[in-house]
Amino acid sequence: MADSYTESTTVGCGSRLMESIKGVGIGILLVGISVFVLFWNEGRAVHRQQALEEGAASVISVKAEQVDKANEGKLVHVAGDVKTATGLADEKFDIKAPNALRLRRKVEMYQWKEDEKTETKKNLGGSEERIKTYTYEKVWTESVIDSTQFKKPAGHENPGHVAYSSEIRDAVDARMGAFAVNAPVLGFLSPNNAVVPAGSGSVENSTPKNGSKAAYTVSNNMLYLGNTNSPTVGDVRIAFTEYPSGPVSVIARQVGETFQEFKAKTDTILLVQPGIVAADVMFKQAEDENKMMTWIIRVVGFLFIAIGFGLMFGPFVTMADVVPFIGSIVGAGTFIAAIVCAIPVWTVTVAIAWIFYRPVIGIALLVVALAVPILFMVMRSKKAVTAA
């Protein structure tokens, strides 16, 4: 049987109306924040593109085997094998990764998790019945879940902390030929290759008392502090992954024998990719990532503007819900109205941002944004005249 808890409450028409009025303020705030973020995003995208264009025009490809002092402070492209003489280790758990550039310890604890689902039923007169179902399941997760905030904490208690912490270690002696590969570069490399623990053992408790130790076993390439087959709440499992020595490509500012961010006129540049990748390919991929990020923020911004207008129209829906059937019709109408209102707000915001950052394209967008509602009104006027 599912472990769940259900409660039902009835919210009167007056309370719903007050909620929707509060929603108007939230909607206005949401639209305002979205407009600000959209404006910032266009500036970010333009500055990033300009910096990448500047970098692509000035980058110098150099050999990894020798550091040329003449390139000090310049934007360089270097590709080659990155190696470490000492590797990395996690002494606490007797983990050794002799060829690792990065070593990650991922600690998860078995805990209760609460999921909430709400169903609503509108009643004649404007009241609403809300049925909330809280479902509880046990999951492995890195973060601590505060069970005291559960709707039904009894029987679903979680420990207050994870016994050991997750962490990532970087090799301090990583080198690409004559260059030292430092933390800013290593931070771009994701440690995804599994490191298999040597075997069972014991580890000091996170809060040791008299040097007490906790036993662990190995299963599925992970350490388990607890029962591997039938875990109980509070049990811990730990996985280790590495990014091994190998080819890496870097575009950065040469500082001595290390790499740092290059400060272009509008943004900074530090590009890192696994493998041997040409400079022009790295810049092209960075430009594609910039475009993708720009459109993701644009789409999310549009959705939040539409949600904001939907909240502003909320009181009309609530008042119409006195008769649920009419409320559903008004709700559908306000949904469409929210989309219609969001389109010009989104377009004008983007257009004004482009006028600020790139005037020619921005003015064209603004003309389109203003033409859409004008064309809509003209068409409605023509229809009205024809009907008369």
Residue pairs with C-beta under 8 A, 6 or more apart in sequence:
2 135
3 135
3 136
3 137
3 156
4 133
4 134
4 135
4 136
5 133
5 134
5 136
5 151
5 152
6 131
6 132
6 133
6 134
7 131
7 132
7 151
8 129
8 130
8 131
8 132
9 129
9 130
9 132
10 123
10 127
10 128
10 129
10 130
11 19
11 127
11 128
11 129
11 130
12 126
12 127
13 125
13 126
13 127
13 318
13 321
13 322
16 126
16 127
16 128
16 318
16 321
17 126
17 315
17 318
17 319
19 314
19 318
20 311
20 314
20 315
20 317
20 318
21 314
21 315
23 311
23 312
23 314
23 315
24 311
24 312
24 314
24 315
26 308
26 311
27 307
27 308
27 309
27 310
27 311
27 312
27 314
28 308
28 312
29 308
30 304
30 305
30 307
30 308
30 311
31 304
31 305
31 308
31 309
31 312
31 345
33 304
34 301
34 304
34 305
34 308
35 301
35 305
35 345
35 349
37 297
37 301
38 297
38 298
38 301
38 346
38 349
38 350
38 353
39 349
39 352
39 353
39 356
41 294
41 297
41 298
41 301
41 353
42 294
42 350
42 353
42 354
42 357
43 353
43 356
43 357
44 294
45 290
45 291
45 293
45 294
46 266
46 357
46 358
47 266
47 267
48 266
48 267
48 290
49 287
49 290
50 264
50 265
50 266
50 267
51 264
51 265
51 266
51 267
51 268
51 269
52 269
52 283
52 286
52 287
52 290
54 264
54 265
54 266
55 75
55 251
55 262
55 264
55 269
55 283
56 279
56 280
56 283
58 74
58 75
59 75
59 76
59 77
59 251
59 279
59 283
60 71
60 74
60 75
60 76
60 77
61 76
61 77
61 78
61 279
62 68
62 71
62 76
62 77
62 78
62 254
63 78
63 177
64 78
64 79
64 80
64 176
64 177
64 178
64 179
65 80
65 177
65 178
66 177
66 178
67 178
67 179
67 254
67 256
67 257
71 254
72 254
72 255
72 256
73 253
73 254
73 255
74 253
74 254
75 251
75 252
75 253
75 262
75 269
76 251
76 252
76 253
76 254
77 249
77 250
77 251
77 279
77 282
78 176
78 177
78 179
78 249
78 250
78 259
79 247
79 248
79 249
79 250
79 276
79 277
80 176
80 177
80 247
80 248
80 276
81 176
81 177
81 245
81 246
81 247
81 248
82 101
82 174
82 175
82 176
82 181
82 245
82 246
82 247
82 248
83 99
83 174
83 175
83 176
83 245
84 99
84 100
84 101
84 171
84 173
84 174
84 175
84 245
85 173
86 98
86 171
86 172
86 173
87 96
87 97
87 98
87 99
87 100
87 171
88 97
88 100
88 101
88 102
88 103
88 169
88 170
88 171
88 242
89 95
89 96
89 97
89 103
90 103
90 105
90 169
90 240
92 164
92 203
92 204
93 105
93 197
93 201
93 203
93 216
93 223
93 238
93 240
94 197
94 198
94 201
95 103
95 105
95 195
95 197
95 198
95 240
96 198
97 103
97 195
97 240
97 242
97 244
99 242
99 244
99 245
100 171
100 191
100 195
100 242
100 243
100 244
100 245
101 170
101 171
101 174
101 181
101 186
101 189
101 242
101 243
101 244
101 245
102 168
102 169
102 170
102 171
102 186
102 189
102 191
102 242
102 243
103 168
103 169
103 191
103 195
103 240
103 241
103 242
104 166
104 167
104 168
104 169
104 191
104 240
104 241
104 242
105 164
105 165
105 166
105 167
105 168
105 169
105 238
105 239
105 240
106 142
106 166
106 238
106 239
106 240
106 241
107 142
107 162
107 163
107 164
107 165
107 166
107 236
107 237
107 238
108 140
108 141
108 142
108 162
108 236
108 237
108 238
108 239
109 140
109 141
109 142
109 144
109 159
109 162
109 163
109 234
109 235
109 236
110 138
110 139
110 140
110 226
110 231
110 232
110 233
110 234
110 235
110 236
110 237
111 138
111 139
111 140
111 141
111 144
111 145
111 147
111 158
111 159
111 233
111 234
112 136
112 137
112 138
112 145
112 147
112 150
112 156
112 157
112 158
112 233
113 136
113 137
113 138
113 139
113 141
113 145
114 134
114 135
114 136
114 145
114 147
114 150
114 151
114 156
115 134
115 135
115 136
115 137
116 132
116 133
116 134
116 135
116 151
117 132
117 133
117 135
118 130
118 131
118 132
118 133
119 130
119 131
119 133
120 128
120 129
120 130
120 131
121 128
121 129
121 131
122 128
122 129
122 321
122 324
122 327
123 129
123 324
124 322
124 323
124 324
125 322
126 318
126 319
126 321
126 322
128 321
132 151
134 150
134 151
134 152
136 150
136 152
136 156
138 231
138 233
140 237
142 162
142 166
144 158
144 159
144 160
144 161
144 162
145 158
146 158
147 153
147 156
147 157
147 158
150 156
157 233
158 233
158 234
159 233
159 234
161 206
162 236
163 205
163 206
163 214
163 225
163 236
164 203
164 206
164 236
164 238
168 191
170 183
170 186
170 187
171 186
174 180
174 181
174 182
174 186
175 181
176 248
176 250
178 257
179 257
179 258
179 259
180 257
180 258
181 248
181 250
181 258
181 259
182 258
182 259
184 252
184 259
184 260
184 261
184 270
185 248
185 250
185 252
185 259
185 270
185 272
186 243
188 270
188 272
188 273
189 243
189 248
189 272
189 274
190 243
191 241
191 242
191 243
192 241
192 243
193 241
193 242
193 243
193 244
194 221
194 239
194 240
194 241
195 240
195 241
195 242
196 221
197 218
197 221
197 222
197 223
197 240
198 218
199 218
200 215
200 216
200 217
200 218
201 215
201 216
202 213
202 214
202 215
202 216
203 213
203 214
203 216
203 225
204 211
204 212
204 213
204 214
205 212
205 213
205 214
214 225
215 225
216 223
216 224
216 225
216 238
217 223
217 224
217 228
218 224
219 228
221 239
222 237
222 238
222 239
223 237
223 238
223 239
224 231
224 235
224 236
224 237
224 238
225 235
225 236
225 237
225 238
226 232
226 234
226 235
226 236
226 237
227 235
231 237
246 274
247 274
247 275
247 276
248 272
248 273
248 274
248 275
249 271
249 272
249 273
249 274
249 275
249 276
249 277
249 282
250 259
250 271
250 272
251 262
251 269
251 270
251 271
251 272
251 279
251 282
251 283
252 259
252 260
252 261
252 262
252 269
252 270
252 271
252 272
253 259
253 260
253 261
253 262
253 263
253 269
259 270
260 270
261 268
261 269
261 270
262 268
262 269
262 270
271 282
271 283
271 286
273 282
273 285
298 346
298 350
301 346
301 349
302 342
302 346
305 342
305 345
305 346
306 338
306 339
306 341
306 342
307 338
309 337
309 338
309 341
309 342
310 334
310 335
310 338
312 338
313 334
313 337
313 338
314 334
316 330
316 334
317 327
317 330
317 331
317 334
318 327
320 326
320 327
320 329
320 330
320 331
321 327
343 372
344 369
344 370
344 372
344 373
347 365
347 368
347 369
347 372
348 366
348 369
348 370
350 365
351 362
351 363
351 365
351 366
351 368
351 369
352 362
352 366
353 362
354 361
354 362
354 365
355 362
355 363
355 366
356 362
